[in-house]
Amino acid sequence: MTLWWIGDIVLLVVVLPVVVYLLRGVLNAATSIVPSVDRIAQAAAAGSNDLDAVQLLLTTQDQVEKTIATAANYGGSLDVILDDARA
Amino acid sequence: MTPVLAMAAVGWVMILAAALIVAALVVYLVQVIVQLRKITKGLDETITSVGEILEKTKPLNTVVPAINQQLDAGVDLLEGLLVQKAGLVDAVGLVDGLYPGAATAGFRNFPESTELQAPRIGEVYTQGTLTLARLGREAPIAAGNPAGPALRDVERGSLAARELYPEVRQTKPQTMPRSPVIGTDAPVQYEQRDDIGAPRKRLPQPNPS
């Protein structure tokens, strides 16, 4: 009978507080993760929005090709028109 | 207390302790579940945004190297043409006039250009000439001139050119000596020479004997 009472007391005084302590720790950890995840989500969304202009690189590539082609044409003409520098 | 009642009390206390432990588990685990659901939702949004980032940056691996390749070819072309036409020394001076201090970096394809003493061409050539050269020197078109004024300032360009000429036209006088009027109705008629229109004078024939 005494052992039963000791077991009850251990259950109430030791096991229950330990369980509560551990559960509170898990809850605190989970709660602290939420704001971090929210900030990461906002940063990722902002990064995605910032990259909307990347598609314009295709236009830039096209324009660069045309510009270089035009410069090459001018260079060819200048090469014919102008004399080379004297060595 | 009889043994039966004592045993029953011990049992009830144990049941109460177990119930308290289960209740604590339920309360805390439910809150943990709620927090984990929030985390899952946030991670889903993050994964969606990261997926968008991956999708948007997909062309970078092909487009940016292609742009760089084109620009490299342009720079090689224009640097080579500049050196061929102006000579290495003047070319270095021209670039240094556009970008002060650039002479120390030199040309990519002419390593010996870093060892040259750059002439101060920027003080001689007009702004327009330097601007034309600038377009081939990895500069963004329509970028601001590091020297200050706008690139296409006509007055500045023409002033720089006028300064190369004598002082008379440089100061823009209201009246300048007019060119002489010629013709039959000219205010000043010059005496006509007799020999104009006459047969060309011939030297005397040499005596054959």
Interface residues (C-beta under 8 A of the other chain):
Chain A: M1 W4 W5 G7 D8 L11 L12 V15 L16 V19 V20 L23 R24 V26 L27 A30 T31 I33 V34 V37 D38 I40 A41 A44 A45 G47 S48 L51 D52 V54 Q55 L57 L58 T60 Q61 V64 E65 T67 I68 A71 A72 G75 L78 D79 L82 D83 D84 A85 R86 A87
Chain B: P3 A6 M7 V10 V13 M14 L16 A17 A18 L20 I21 A24 L25 Y28 L29 Q31 V32 Q35 L36 K38 I39 G42 L43 E45 T46 S49 V50 E52 I53 K56 T57 P59 L60 V63 V64 A66 I67 Q70 L71 A73 G74 L77 L78 L81 V83 Q84 K85 A86 G87 D90 L135 G136 I141
